[in-house]
Structures are given as C-alpha cells and as structure tokens.
Amino acid sequence: MTSYEQVIESVPKGAYVDGAWTPVNGDASFEVSDPGNGTALCRVADTGEREWDAAVDAASAAFSEWKLTNTELRADLLRRVYDAVMDQAEDIAQIISAEAGKPLTEARAEVRYGASFIRWYSELVLADRGDFAASPSGEYWMVTKKEPVGVALLITPWNFPFSMVTRKLAAAFAAGCTSIIKPAGFTPLSSSWLVKIFHEVGVPAGVVNLLPTTKSAAMSSRLLKDSRVRKVSFTGSTPVGASLLKGAADNILASSMELGGNAPFMVLSDADLDQAVAGALVAKFRNAGQACVGANRIIVHTAVFDEFVEKFVAAVQQLKVGHALEDGVEIGPMISEKQRVETHRFVERGVEEGGRLLTGGEPIEGAGYFYQPTVIVDAPVGGHLWSNELFGPIAAVYRTNSDDEMIELANRTEYGLVAYLYGQDGKRTMRIADGIESGMVAINRPIISEARAPFGGVKASGLGREGGVDGLNDYQVTKYIAIQR
C-alpha cells in the first residue's frame, strides 16, 4: 500500500453528527474515485433525511451554548486546529491530489492557503468589538454589539475541496455559529479530514457537523425550509446559487454566494510580456483551468498580440500533464469524464465559430480524464467561448486596439468576480482597474486570494464576501441597545 493509499484508508468515511462519526452502510454509500485513473478510492456515507434532520437538531441545540462562549476559547481552539493542519499538511495534500486530481505542488499550496483562514480568524475574533457612545442629545447611551447569526449551512465545491471549507467554517466558528457542512460529492475526503481535526482538538458536540450526500439539491432545500437554519454560504455555479437564493428567500436566510466567473486577463501595450505570459499560465491553467477565478478571456493589445501569443503557445506546450501524484506534473486531470466532454465541446464550438486552434484541442487517451492544454485565438467576441465559463484547460486569446475598448470588452459579461491586468504604467493600470466591473482586480500578479482580504464578486458572480474582516461580519448580526442615562 502506497503512502497516499494509507492516508486515504485513515480518512473517516461516515457522516459526523453531534460529535460522533456514523458507520458507512454499503447500501447508503457512494464511491469516491481518483480522476487521474478512474479507479475507486473508497466509499463514503450517502446521507439522507434522517442524518440531515439529526444534524439540524444537534447544531441548533449546540448553538444555544456555543454562541455564549468567549472569543478567547474560540480563538484557542482555532489555533489548535491550525497547528494540527500544518503538522498534517502533507497528508492533507495527498488527499486533495487523490480525490481532486490536483498536482501535489498545487495541493500543498491549497493546504497552506486553507490553513491561513483558520489562523486569520483565530486572530481576528480576538479583536472583534462593538461600540459604545453617548447619543447626540446626551440623554442615553448607544451600545452596539456583534452576535452570531445562528446555524449555518456551508456548501463547498470540488475544485478547492480543503480551502473553501476552511474559509467558511473558520469564519462561522469564530463568530459563534454552529455549522452543517455539505462537501462536494467528488471530493468529500478533504472535509472529513478537517472535521476529524476539529473533533480531536475538543470542539463541543454539535458545533461542527458533516454530511456527504449525492442528494445535494433535495437535502439543501430541506434545510433551507427549517427556521432554525439562519445562514447559507455556497461556492459553486451561478445557476445553483440562484436556486439556493430562491429557497433562502422564503425563510429570509442570510446568504453568501461565491458564484461563477468569466475573468478577463488584460495585457496592455507596455506590459512586460515574459511576466504576462508567466502570469497567464498560472491564472489560466492552475487546477487544469477548473477555477472560478480562472482567466477565461485573455485580451491582448494588438501592438503586442503576436509576440505574446508566440511566447504563450511555446510556454503552454512545455506544460507537463500527468497524474497529480507524479513528480513535476503541472496539469492534472479534469474532475470527470463529463467535464472533459464539455471541455472538448467548447473547443469544437470555438473552432466552428472561426477560432484558430494553435495547440492542444484533444482529449488525451488512456486512463483518467486528461485534456491537452489548449490555445485558441480569434474566436468571435460574444461567441460560445467568450460567453461561457471555461472550466477547463482552454485559453481563448482576443485582440483589442485601445485601453477604452479593453475596458468595454472586459465588462461585456454578466459575471464580475476577478480581473487580471498587466502593464507597467501605474496610472494607466489604475485607471483601467477603476473601470472594471469586478469584485477583485489583480495587477501584474496571477493570484489574488488572501485570507486577510475580502474575496467575492459582483453581478452574476455572487454576493457577500469571504476572507478579511468582511468574512467574519457575514456570520454576525449587529444588535443596538439604547440605555437611558
């Protein structure tokens, strides 16, 4: 048995409800597979109404006491979780690589990134405070305080299976909320390992609950109708997010939605092209392009278009594709055959509409769900590649003639999560950044996420923020108390 198989063997496979793991029933379980070869890793509990009702009962009962705990206790527990995560970082990275197909270098980076949220909220909660002041008339005192919103349903995606749960759970935990985690069906093992750590550091029963399931829509809808649930946080596609918001509306649930993206990657005429090419490789091909912050539309000024494309194609052709646990791999598999088929159809539609295929463009034969890193130029603006989120290793490159046109093109989408911008004139890049309709803008760097910064989008890319101070606020309500003097 290899080291990663030993790690997978030690991951809890059941649901975690009210401080205890449930056994896995073969008749109520589902298979988790390795997308790098299609083989089964294990079977995990497939929870239903009984487990979900029990989880709400446990979380609601625990909330009445957990909300009264002092911030020092919550901070200390989070710090213990952080220390344990860092001690077990290599095991967690192997789990991520095995179930999500993410190259080990990226999986290790995800563990560090995910852990940073645990550390950040362990520190931030100690500085959390309200306000105290005299009223303008001087007749009474005005007191404001922060309180946890309540039981929170946390729904996480498969493409960043560890860091997306830490980003939500650490904030909810620090705020004093109890949580019910619904991990993605493709990748439940990362969440299970994290919850195991919470259990081992002594978190009270009911504060954290984990429910893997293949019946996501039905079970989530069931919880949204329960008046004891007061918060839903979701990371995933815009259509699913919209459906959850409709369900949350009847119960007036606080909602955070980190949804789809269609990020522009803009290269100005004065950009350092070597830097821009290196940035585009990361922003486009990280996690085989399966990221909501992926660079979907690479928009290049015509003055440097040919040189950029030549350098970019050469760099893409050097990317090493392979199983995530192999040394030196830069591009892992797609998460499923369905995802690979959809990726190939995107390429075919782009070529049908007039795009020129410069490299890649085919599935890779053999075991696993691999697809060649692909570059297409001159597909039509407004066409299929332009209008859809390309959740795969497809780089579509477009040309533009001016900064103003670049801004207009960048904004020609229903999405607004992140934008990337490369140029050397600071005044010029800031003017363009100000004109972009996006929740986040990265200038001369391909990675923008940071635990201490707010993460989120505008338009169809969602609402609310995770990370930073805003991330804690999203799990709190402000109470105002007026005291007669």
N, C-alpha and C positions, 0 to 999 in steps of 0.2 A: 504494500500500500504506500503510495507517494505521500509526501508531506501535506499536500493540499487535500488529498482524499482523507487523511487523518483529521484535518481541520473540519472538513465537511461532516465527517462522522460525529464530531463532538458538538455540532450546532443543534440546539433544541429544535424539534420538528413540530411540536404541538402549538396550540394557542396558549397565550399567557393571560389569565383572567384572575383577578382578585389575589394576586401574589403567588399563583401556582400555575405550573405547566400542565396542560391536559395531554393524555396519551394520544398517539396518532392511530386512528381507526382506518384500516385499509379500505373500507367501504366509503369512507368520508375523507378522502385524501386526494391530493393531486401531485403530479410529477413536476419536479424542477430539473431542467436539463442544462447541459453545457452547450451554448450556441456555437462554440468552436469546433465541436464534433458531433453534436446532436445526441449524445449519449445521456442517459439519466444520471443525475447526481444523487437524488433521494426523493422521498415522498414527504409531503407536508400536510398537516391537518387542513381540511377544507371545511371551514366553519359555516354555520347556518344560524337560523333564528335563535336557537337555544343559547349558543355561545354569545351571540351579539346582545341578546336581552340580559344575559348574566353580566356581560361587560358593562352595560349601562348601569345596571344595579350597583355593581362594585364601584364604578367611577363616581356615581352620584353619592353613594354612602361615604366614600373616602373624601370627597370634596368638602363636606361639612367640617372636617377637622383639618384637612390639608391647607385650606385657604387661611386658617388661623396660625399656621406655623410661621416662625420668624424667618426673615430673609437670610440670616446667618446660617441656619440649618440647611436651607435650600442651596445656598452657595457652597457649603461644605460638601454636601452630597454630590453636587455637580462637579466639584473639583476632584472628588474621588473617582467619579465616572471618567473624567478627563484623563487622570493618571492611569487608570486601568486601560483605557483605549490606547494610549500611547505605548503602554507596556505590551499590548497585544496587537500592535499596528500591523505587523507582518501577517498574522493570521487573518485579520480582517481584510487586508489587501488581497490575499489569496481567495477568500470567499467572494469578494467583488469580481475578481477576474474570472473565477469559475462560473458564476451564475449570470454575469452580465457581459462576459466576453471582452472586458476592458483590459488593455495591456497593463502589465504589472506596474510599470512606471506611472501610468495614469491612476491606477488603483491606489498606489501608495500616496500619490498627491491628493486623491479624494479623501483618504483617511485623515491626513493632516488638515485638510480644509474642513472636513466634518467635525474634527475634534476642536478646531478653533472656535466654533459656535458654542460648544459646551464650555470652553474656558471663558469666552466673552460674556456669556450670560451668568456664569458664576461670579464674575466681577461686577457686571453692570447692576445686578439686582441689589448689591450692597449699597449702590449709590442712588437707588430708586427712592424718590421722595415726592411728597405732595407740596402744599403751600399753605402759608398762614399769614393773614394780613388783616388790618382794620378796614372796615367798609369806608367808602368815600365820605359818608356822613359821620363816621366815628361812633355810630350807635351800636354796632355789633361786630363780631369777629367773623371773617370768612375763612373757612378751612376747606381745603381740597385734599383728597387722598385717593390713592390708586387701589383698586380691588381686582382680583382675578375675575374674568368673565364667566367661568364655570367649566363644565365638562366640554372638552374639545375633541372633535373628530379630525384626525390627521390622515390625509390620503396622499401617499407618496408614489413617485414614478419609478420605472425600472432603469432609467438611464444613469441616474446618480443615486443608487439604492441606499447608500450609507449617509451621505452628506445632506440629502434632502430630509431624512428623518431627524437627524441631529439639529438641523436648522429650525425645524418646527418644534420638536419635543423639548429641546433645551430652553427655548423661549417660554413655552407653555408651563414647563416645570418651574422655572424661575419665577414666573408671575403668580404661581399658586394654583394653577389649573390642574385638573386631572385629565388624563388623555386616553383615547382609544385610537390605536394606530392600525390603519389598513394598508399593508405594504402591497406593492405590485405583485401580481401572480408570477411573473417571470423571475422576480428577484426577492423572495421573502427572507432569505437566509441572513443577509446583512442586518436587517432589522431585528431578527431573532437574536443574533449575537449581541447587539447593542442592548436589547431588553434584558438579556442574561446578565450583562454587566450591571444594569440598574438594580436587578434583583440581588446580585451578590454584594453590592455596597450597602444594602439595607433599606432600600426605598419602601415605604409602607405599602401594604397590600391595597390594590385598587387605584393607586395613583397613576400607574402606567399599565396599560393593557394592550395586547397584540392579537390581531385577528386576521390571519391569512385566509383568503377565500377566492373561489372562482365565480362567486355570485356578487360581484362588487356593486353593480347598479342596484340590485334589489336590497342588499343589506345596508348600503349607504342611505338609500331612500327611507328605509325603516328607521334609521337613527335620526334623520332629519325631521321626522314627524314626532319624535319624542321630545316633550317640552323640557326635559332635564338636560338635554344637549343644548349648549348655548353658543357654540363656535364650530365652524368648519373651515379647515385650511386644506387647500388642494393644489397640487402641482401636476400639470398634465395638459391635455389638448383643450383648445378653446370650446369646441362643441360639448365636451363633457363638463367643463367648467360652467358653461351656460346652463346646462341641465341641472347641475347642483345648485346654482343660484336660484333657479326657479323653485326647486324643492325647499331651499332655505327661506324663501320669501314668506311662505305660509306661517312659519314659526318665528319669523323675524330674527334669524340667526346672524350673529356677527360672522363675516365671511372674508377670507383672504384667498385670492386666486392668482396663482402664478401660471400663466397660460402660454399659448403658442407664440412663436416669434418668426420674423422674416427679416433678419438683420441685414442691413446694408454694410458692406465693407468698402469704404471710400478711399481711393488713392489719388491724392492731388498731384498736380504737375510738378511740385517741388519736393515730393516725397523721396526719402531715402529708399530706393527700390529694393535693396537687399533686406532692409529692415521690414519693409512692407510684405515682401514675399515670405519671409520667416513668420511674420505675424499671421498672414493668411493661411499658412499651413496649419497653425495651431487653431485659429478661430474657425476654420472650416472642417478640418479632419480629426480634431480631438474626439475621442469616443466614436470613431468611424462616422463622424458627422451627425451622430444621434444626440443632439443637444438643442434645447430651445434657444440658446444663445449662439448657435452656430451661424457662421457667415453665409447667408443664403444668396445674397446678391452682391457680387464683387463689382463695384462700379469704379472704373478707372478713367482718368482724364486722357483724352485722345493723344496728347503730346507724349505720354509715356506708355501708352497702351501696348504697343508691340513689344517693347523691351520688357515690360512687366510680365506679359503673357509668356514670352520665351523663357524667362527665368523661372516663372512659376511652374510651367509644364515640366521643365527639367527637374525641378525640386520634387514635384509630385511623383514623377517616375522613379525616384530614388526611395520612396517610402516603402518600408518593409511590412508586408502583410503576413499575418500568421496567427496561430493560436495565442491567446492572451498570456499564457504562462511560459511561452518561449522567450528566450533572451533576445533583446534588441527589437522586438516587434513594436511597430508604431501604429498599425491599423489592425484592429481585431475584427471579429465577425459582426454582422447585423444580429439583432436580438432574435430574429425568427425568419423562417422562410417567407412568411407573408410580407415582412418588412423588406426583404430582398427583392421579392417580386414587384412590390410597389416602387422600389428604387429604380429597378430596370425599366418599368413603365414610364417613369419620369424622364429617363434618358431618351427612350424611344419617342415620346411626345415632343421633347425639346428638339430632336433632330427632324422630326416630321414638320415642325413649325419653322424650320430654316436654320437652326443652330448647327454649328460645325463642331464635331467631336474631335478633340485634339489628342486625347489619351484616355485609356480606360474604356468604360462603357459596357462591360460584360460581367455577368456572374462568374465566379471562379469555381471550376469544377472540383469535386471531391467532397470530403466530409466537412460539415459546418456551413454556416451561412455567410460566406465571404463574397465581397463585391470589389471589383477593381476601383481604386481611386480614379476619379473621372473629372476631366475638364472640358467644358463646352463654352464656346464663345459665340457671340452674335445671335443668340436666341432672341426672339422679339420681346421688347418691353411690353408688359401686360399679358404675355403668353403663359403657358402652363407652368414653366419653371419659375417665372417671375412671381406668379400669383400664389404659389403654394409653399408651405413649409417643407423644405427638402430635408427630411430626417434620414440622411444617408451621405455617403462619401461622394457627393456631386458638387463640383464647383462651377457655377454659372457666372461668366465674366461678361460685363457690359461696358460700353464706352460712353463717354459724355464729353461735351465741349466747354463747359464752364462751371464755376462754383455754384452759381444760382440754379443751373439745370441739375447739378448733383444733389442739391438740397431738395429740389422738386421731385426727383426720382427716388431719393431715399424715403420721402414721405408718401410716395404713391403705393400705399399698402394699408390694409385695415389694422396691421399689427404695429406695436411700438414698444418692444422690450428693450433692445440694446442696439447701438450703432457703433461701428468702428471707423476711425478716421486717421489717415496717415498723411502728414505734411510737416514742413519744417518752419513755417511762418506761424508763430504763436497767435498773433492777432487774427490771422486768416482762419486758423483751425477753430478758434473760439467763436468766431462769427458763424461758422458753419454749424458748430455744435449747438449754439443757441437756436439755430433754425430747425434743428432736427426734432421731430415729434417722437420722442423716445424717453422711457424712464431712466435710461442709462446711456452714457456715451464714453467710449474708451478712445483716448488719443495716443497714438503711437505705442499701443500695447494691445495684445490679443486676449488677455484675461482681465476681467473686471471685478469678479466676485471677491468679496472680503467680508469677514464676519462683522467688522466694525462699521460697515457701510450699508445703507438701505438697498435692497435688491427687489426690483419689481418693475412693471411696465405700465403703459397707458393704452388707450383704445382697446382692441380685442386681446391684448396681451395681459389683461388682468387688472386687479385692484388690490390695494393693501401693499405692505412691504414686509420683507423678512430680512433679518440682519439689522445691525445698527441699533439705535435707540428705538426706532420705529417698530422693530420686530417684537420688542417687549411690550410696547404700547398696544399692539394689535391683540394681545391676550389679556388686556386690562380694560376696566371701565373707570371713569373718574367720578367720584362722589363729592358733592359740595355740601357742606354743613354750615349753617348760619347760627352763630351763638350770640345771644343778647348779652351786651356788656353790663 
